[in-house]
């Protein structure tokens, strides 16, 4: 019995060695795959960044060539029942305070009721003085609706091209917070402002929308 037990235990060292070699081989393969995936992701990110830079450069040249009014406002027909409503659409160009930006033009947007659209120039992250003044003038109807209904909120929604990229998401967040700060400066309480990024919209350029919405 003792001799048989000894023979049965002889295969364990070889089994452990074989299992160890298999585990080491698997770990090596996983490490190689991780390095390859990391390298591929970096190359893809560089190509996408170069493509976005080219698109933004072309958009910037097109906007610099165009000359538009400082703001376009399309209002609803006047009347006793609609005077308290916000404009159908108000579009405000935002050049930003960045020194590299010289001028901007209004981008094409779809009309929406009770909606303010701040169209940022390519690379702009802040709200310049002219855009802030235009925003203050266009904000009066929305402020009136907020005063009349405590359940309403102002939704600040940032959009932009290639928004799925993390760098563009950070830029959209900065633009949304810049507009939020302007709203706070206009006397709107922070608890009545909802800020978010729309990941589904595919606009031609970066923009921030301000609209009336129900509170959550």
C-alpha positions as CSV (number, residue, x, y, z in Angstrom):
1,X,0.0,0.0,0.0
2,X,2.8,2.4,0.9
3,X,4.6,1.6,-2.4
4,X,1.5,2.2,-4.4
5,X,0.8,5.5,-2.7
6,X,4.3,6.6,-3.5
7,X,3.9,5.8,-7.2
8,X,0.6,7.6,-7.5
9,X,2.2,10.8,-6.1
10,X,5.1,10.8,-8.6
11,X,3.1,12.6,-11.4
12,X,2.3,15.7,-9.3
13,X,5.6,17.6,-9.7
14,X,5.4,17.2,-13.5
15,X,1.7,18.3,-13.5
16,X,2.5,21.4,-11.5
17,X,5.4,22.3,-13.8
18,X,3.2,21.9,-16.9
19,X,0.4,24.0,-15.4
20,X,2.9,26.7,-14.4
21,X,4.3,26.8,-18.0
22,X,0.8,27.1,-19.4
23,X,-0.1,30.0,-17.0
24,X,3.2,31.8,-17.9
25,X,2.5,31.3,-21.6
26,X,-1.0,32.7,-21.2
27,X,0.2,35.7,-19.2
28,X,2.8,36.4,-21.9
29,X,0.2,36.3,-24.7
30,X,-2.1,38.6,-22.7
31,X,0.7,41.1,-22.2
32,X,1.6,41.1,-25.9
33,X,-2.1,41.6,-26.8
34,X,-2.4,44.5,-24.4
35,X,0.7,46.2,-25.8
36,X,-0.6,45.7,-29.3
37,X,-4.0,47.1,-28.5
38,X,-2.5,50.1,-26.7
39,X,-0.3,50.9,-29.7
40,X,-3.2,50.5,-32.1
41,X,-5.4,52.8,-30.0
42,X,-2.7,55.5,-29.9
43,X,-2.3,55.4,-33.6
44,X,-6.0,55.6,-34.2
45,X,-6.3,58.5,-31.8
46,X,-3.5,60.4,-33.6
47,X,-5.2,59.9,-37.0
48,X,-8.6,61.0,-35.6
49,X,-7.0,64.1,-34.0
50,X,-5.3,65.0,-37.3
51,X,-8.6,64.6,-39.1
52,X,-10.5,66.7,-36.6
53,X,-7.8,69.4,-36.8
54,X,-8.2,69.5,-40.6
55,X,-11.9,69.8,-40.4
56,X,-11.8,72.5,-37.8
57,X,-9.2,74.4,-39.9
58,X,-11.5,74.2,-42.9
59,X,-14.5,75.3,-40.9
60,X,-12.5,78.2,-39.4
61,X,-11.5,79.4,-42.9
62,X,-15.1,79.2,-44.1
63,X,-16.4,81.1,-41.1
64,X,-13.7,83.8,-41.4
65,X,-14.6,84.3,-45.1
66,X,-18.3,84.8,-44.2
67,X,-19.6,88.0,-42.6
68,X,-22.8,87.8,-40.7
69,X,-24.7,90.0,-38.3
70,X,-23.7,89.9,-34.6
71,X,-26.9,88.0,-33.8
72,X,-30.0,86.8,-35.6
73,X,-33.3,86.7,-33.8
74,X,-36.4,85.2,-35.3
75,X,-39.4,86.0,-33.1
76,X,-43.0,84.7,-33.0
77,X,-45.8,86.9,-34.4
78,X,-46.7,89.5,-31.8
79,X,-50.0,89.3,-30.1
80,X,-51.6,89.5,-26.6
81,X,-51.3,85.7,-26.0
82,X,-47.7,85.2,-27.3
83,X,-45.8,88.2,-26.0
84,X,-44.8,86.4,-22.9
85,X,-43.3,83.5,-24.8
86,X,-39.6,83.2,-25.8
87,X,-38.5,83.7,-29.4
88,X,-38.9,80.8,-31.7
89,X,-35.2,80.9,-32.3
90,X,-32.3,83.1,-31.2
91,X,-28.9,82.5,-32.6
92,X,-25.9,84.2,-31.0
93,X,-22.3,83.8,-32.4
94,X,-19.6,83.4,-29.8
95,X,-16.1,84.3,-30.8
96,X,-14.7,83.6,-27.4
97,X,-11.9,85.4,-25.5
98,X,-9.1,83.3,-27.0
99,X,-6.5,85.5,-28.7
100,X,-6.2,83.2,-31.8
101,X,-9.8,83.7,-32.8
102,X,-10.5,86.7,-34.9
103,X,-14.1,86.4,-36.0
104,X,-17.0,83.9,-36.3
105,X,-20.2,83.4,-38.3
106,X,-23.6,82.1,-37.4
107,X,-23.9,78.3,-38.1
108,X,-26.9,76.8,-39.7
109,X,-29.2,75.3,-37.0
110,X,-32.7,73.8,-37.0
111,X,-35.4,76.1,-35.5
112,X,-36.8,75.1,-32.2
113,X,-39.5,76.8,-30.0
114,X,-38.3,78.6,-26.9
115,X,-34.7,78.0,-27.7
116,X,-31.5,80.0,-27.6
117,X,-28.5,78.8,-29.6
118,X,-25.0,80.0,-28.9
119,X,-22.8,79.1,-31.9
120,X,-19.1,78.9,-30.7
121,X,-16.3,79.5,-33.2
122,X,-13.9,76.6,-33.7
123,X,-11.7,76.4,-30.7
124,X,-13.7,78.9,-28.6
125,X,-14.3,77.9,-25.0
126,X,-15.4,81.2,-23.3
127,X,-18.2,83.7,-23.9
128,X,-16.9,87.0,-25.2
129,X,-18.4,90.3,-24.1
130,X,-20.5,90.8,-27.3
131,X,-22.0,87.4,-27.0
132,X,-22.8,87.9,-23.3
133,X,-24.6,91.1,-24.1
134,X,-26.6,89.5,-26.8
135,X,-27.5,86.6,-24.5
136,X,-28.6,89.0,-21.7
137,X,-31.0,90.7,-24.2
138,X,-32.4,87.5,-25.5
139,X,-32.8,85.9,-22.1
140,X,-35.6,88.2,-20.9
141,X,-38.6,86.0,-22.2
142,X,-37.1,82.9,-20.6
143,X,-36.5,84.6,-17.3
144,X,-40.1,85.7,-17.3
145,X,-41.3,82.1,-17.8
146,X,-39.1,81.0,-14.9
147,X,-40.6,83.6,-12.7
148,X,-44.1,82.6,-13.6
149,X,-43.6,78.8,-13.1
150,X,-41.3,77.5,-10.3
151,X,-41.4,74.0,-11.8
152,X,-39.5,75.1,-14.9
153,X,-35.8,74.9,-15.4
154,X,-33.3,76.2,-17.8
155,X,-31.5,73.4,-19.7
156,X,-28.0,74.2,-20.9
157,X,-27.1,71.5,-23.5
158,X,-23.7,71.4,-25.1
159,X,-23.2,69.8,-28.5
160,X,-20.4,69.5,-31.0
161,X,-19.0,67.5,-33.9
162,X,-17.2,64.2,-33.0
163,X,-18.6,64.5,-29.5
164,X,-17.7,60.8,-28.8
165,X,-14.1,61.8,-28.4
166,X,-13.1,62.5,-24.8
167,X,-11.2,65.8,-25.8
168,X,-14.3,67.1,-27.5
169,X,-16.5,66.2,-24.5
170,X,-14.2,68.1,-22.2
171,X,-14.4,71.1,-24.5
172,X,-18.2,70.9,-24.6
173,X,-18.3,70.7,-20.8
174,X,-16.2,73.8,-20.5
175,X,-18.4,75.7,-23.0
176,X,-21.6,74.6,-21.1
177,X,-20.1,75.8,-17.8
178,X,-19.1,79.1,-19.4
179,X,-22.8,79.7,-20.5
180,X,-24.0,78.5,-17.0
181,X,-21.8,81.2,-15.4
182,X,-23.3,83.8,-17.7
183,X,-26.8,82.7,-16.6
184,X,-25.8,82.9,-13.0
185,X,-24.5,86.4,-13.6
186,X,-28.0,87.3,-15.0
187,X,-29.5,86.4,-11.7
188,X,-30.8,82.9,-12.4
189,X,-30.4,80.6,-9.4
190,X,-28.0,77.7,-9.8
191,X,-30.7,75.2,-8.7
192,X,-32.9,76.2,-11.7
193,X,-30.1,75.4,-14.2
194,X,-29.6,71.9,-15.6
195,X,-26.3,71.3,-17.5
196,X,-25.6,68.4,-19.7
197,X,-23.9,67.2,-22.9
198,X,-25.9,65.8,-25.8
199,X,-24.0,62.7,-27.1
200,X,-26.5,62.0,-29.9
201,X,-26.6,65.3,-31.7
202,X,-24.3,65.8,-34.8
203,X,-24.1,69.6,-35.4
204,X,-21.8,71.2,-37.9
205,X,-20.0,73.1,-35.2
206,X,-19.7,73.5,-31.4
207,X,-22.7,75.1,-29.8
208,X,-24.6,75.4,-26.5
209,X,-28.4,75.5,-26.4
210,X,-30.4,77.2,-23.6
211,X,-34.1,76.2,-23.4
212,X,-37.0,75.9,-21.0
213,X,-37.6,72.4,-19.6
214,X,-39.5,70.7,-16.8
215,X,-37.7,70.3,-13.5
216,X,-36.5,66.8,-12.3
